Amino acid sequence: MAVVAERAFTSRSTLQKVEAGDANVSIGIYAAVLHALGLLDGLGEVADIAGDSVGQALASAELPKRVRLRRPPEPPPRD
């Protein structure tokens, strides 16, 4: 644990908070710990919409069911 804390440039107590899932630890510390463990590449997948089927379903449910296109106004008649 001391090696990971040293590589993540954080204290052992903060690393223990990360292991416990403490919400008060900044995302930067989590990223530093992931980097120290060689797992930083997976961080980009956390918020990837392609892997969020529930979020996609909710977003699709909010789309309008039918869309009407408006015709452009006709120009006034020429004299």
Rosetta silent file (secondary structure, phi, psi, omega in degrees, C-alpha in Angstrom):
SEQUENCE: MAVVAERAFTSRSTLQKVEAGDANVSIGIYAAVLHALGLLDGLGEVADIAGDSVGQALASAELPKRVRLRRPPEPPPRD
SCORE:     score description
SCORE:     0.000 S_00000001
   1 L     0.000  -35.798 -179.270    0.000    0.000    0.000 S_00000001
   2 H   -65.111  -35.882 -179.563    2.854    2.382    0.732 S_00000001
   3 H   -66.895  -43.996  179.337    4.276    1.893   -2.769 S_00000001
   4 H   -64.305  -43.064  178.575    0.951    2.727   -4.433 S_00000001
   5 H   -61.318  -40.849  179.328    0.507    5.796   -2.218 S_00000001
   6 H   -66.312  -43.997  179.657    4.015    6.962   -3.096 S_00000001
   7 H   -67.647  -27.845  179.069    3.486    6.428   -6.836 S_00000001
   8 L   -90.103    1.804  179.967    0.138    8.269   -6.650 S_00000001
   9 L    55.349   46.148  178.724    1.775   11.154   -4.743 S_00000001
  10 L  -139.958  173.493 -179.412   -0.689   10.828   -1.883 S_00000001
  11 L   -88.110  164.051  178.058   -0.699    9.688    1.733 S_00000001
  12 H   -66.402  -33.954  179.317   -1.546    6.222    2.984 S_00000001
  13 H   -66.566  -38.606  176.969   -4.577    7.598    4.824 S_00000001
  14 H   -67.388  -38.635  177.448   -5.922    9.090    1.600 S_00000001
  15 H   -62.885  -37.276  176.042   -5.287    5.801   -0.174 S_00000001
  16 H   -64.240  -37.264  176.651   -7.300    4.051    2.539 S_00000001
  17 H   -65.195  -39.100  177.042  -10.147    6.493    1.876 S_00000001
  18 H   -61.963  -45.231 -179.890   -9.927    5.653   -1.843 S_00000001
  19 H   -62.832  -30.923 -179.988  -10.104    1.941   -1.037 S_00000001
  20 H   -84.065   -8.424 -179.884  -13.165    2.603    1.139 S_00000001
  21 L    78.378   29.038 -179.502  -14.851    4.583   -1.652 S_00000001
  22 L   -62.419  124.219 -178.101  -14.934    7.850    0.287 S_00000001
  23 L   -73.588  -12.567 -179.574  -16.841   10.453   -1.772 S_00000001
  24 L   -82.809   -6.400  178.204  -14.812   13.295   -0.230 S_00000001
  25 L   -83.654  134.778 -176.162  -11.667   12.233   -2.097 S_00000001
  26 L   -69.607  155.377  179.461  -11.158   14.242   -5.298 S_00000001
  27 H   -63.905  -27.317  177.324  -11.387   12.607   -8.708 S_00000001
  28 H   -64.017  -38.290  177.546   -7.779   13.641   -9.294 S_00000001
  29 H   -66.672  -42.998  176.965   -6.622   11.398   -6.465 S_00000001
  30 H   -58.812  -42.528  179.455   -8.650    8.512   -7.906 S_00000001
  31 H   -64.779  -39.745  178.858   -7.024    9.143  -11.299 S_00000001
  32 H   -64.832  -39.426  178.471   -3.551    9.223   -9.721 S_00000001
  33 H   -67.800  -42.738  177.163   -4.194    5.916   -7.952 S_00000001
  34 H   -61.176  -39.252  177.322   -5.492    4.348  -11.178 S_00000001
  35 H   -64.176  -42.460  179.376   -2.368    5.591  -12.939 S_00000001
  36 H   -63.463  -30.524  179.765   -0.156    4.132  -10.227 S_00000001
  37 L   -90.710   -2.860 -179.324   -1.910    0.783  -10.661 S_00000001
  38 L    77.053   23.994 -176.885   -1.704    0.921  -14.466 S_00000001
  39 L  -114.831   15.744 -174.747   -5.489    1.146  -14.826 S_00000001
  40 H   -66.303  -28.481 -178.971   -5.870    4.719  -16.066 S_00000001
  41 H   -60.525  -30.224 -179.755   -6.942    3.636  -19.573 S_00000001
  42 H   -74.323  -12.807 -178.199  -10.239    2.339  -18.150 S_00000001
  43 H   -65.015  -32.777  179.144  -11.157    5.765  -16.757 S_00000001
  44 H   -67.352  -22.191 -179.572  -12.353    6.952  -20.172 S_00000001
  45 H   -81.934  -11.583 -177.545  -14.886    4.139  -20.271 S_00000001
  46 L   -63.220  -44.853 -176.985  -16.597    5.304  -17.090 S_00000001
  47 L  -105.763   19.624 -179.275  -18.609    8.043  -18.771 S_00000001
  48 L   -75.573  120.951 -176.721  -18.801    6.477  -22.235 S_00000001
  49 H   -66.795  -23.909 -178.944  -22.392    6.702  -23.447 S_00000001
  50 H   -63.722  -27.145 -179.447  -21.914    3.650  -25.665 S_00000001
  51 H   -95.995    4.504 -176.340  -21.812    1.441  -22.575 S_00000001
  52 L  -109.094   82.179 -177.051  -24.806    3.049  -20.862 S_00000001
  53 H   -67.265  -34.138  178.836  -27.868    1.241  -22.198 S_00000001
  54 H   -67.582  -44.716  178.267  -30.128    2.614  -19.449 S_00000001
  55 H   -62.545  -39.377  178.238  -29.045    6.194  -20.144 S_00000001
  56 H   -65.651  -39.586  178.958  -29.593    5.710  -23.871 S_00000001
  57 H   -65.183  -41.350  178.464  -33.086    4.313  -23.243 S_00000001
  58 H   -65.351  -40.937  179.408  -33.971    7.270  -21.004 S_00000001
  59 H   -66.553  -38.416  178.829  -32.665    9.756  -23.573 S_00000001
  60 H   -67.562  -33.682 -179.627  -34.630    8.037  -26.351 S_00000001
  61 H   -67.226  -25.898 -179.373  -37.812    8.128  -24.267 S_00000001
  62 L   -85.071   -8.948  179.181  -37.549   11.925  -24.044 S_00000001
  63 L   -71.778  148.187  178.251  -37.375   12.394  -27.821 S_00000001
  64 L   -66.046  145.488 -178.444  -40.552   13.593  -29.505 S_00000001
  65 L   -75.102  -31.547 -176.621  -42.614   10.830  -31.078 S_00000001
  66 L  -141.246  137.746 -179.609  -43.499   12.866  -34.142 S_00000001
  67 L  -121.301  130.000  176.996  -41.837   15.811  -35.755 S_00000001
  68 L  -106.400  130.142  177.389  -43.609   18.178  -38.134 S_00000001
  69 L   -89.628  134.637  179.064  -41.552   20.167  -40.567 S_00000001
  70 L   -89.516  139.378  175.878  -42.686   23.696  -41.189 S_00000001
  71 L   -77.948  144.685  175.985  -42.855   24.987  -44.709 S_00000001
  72 L   -68.087  149.331  179.841  -40.964   28.175  -45.373 S_00000001
  73 L   -61.667  142.293  178.921  -43.230   31.199  -45.806 S_00000001
  74 L   -74.968  143.043  179.280  -44.207   31.859  -49.391 S_00000001
  75 L   -69.159  152.355  179.547  -42.796   35.040  -50.873 S_00000001
  76 L   -65.115  150.447 -179.797  -45.288   37.879  -51.456 S_00000001
  77 L   -65.910  145.841  178.860  -46.759   38.072  -54.995 S_00000001
  78 L   -86.744  143.285 -179.984  -45.005   40.354  -57.415 S_00000001
  79 L   -83.614    0.000    0.000  -46.936   43.236  -58.927 S_00000001
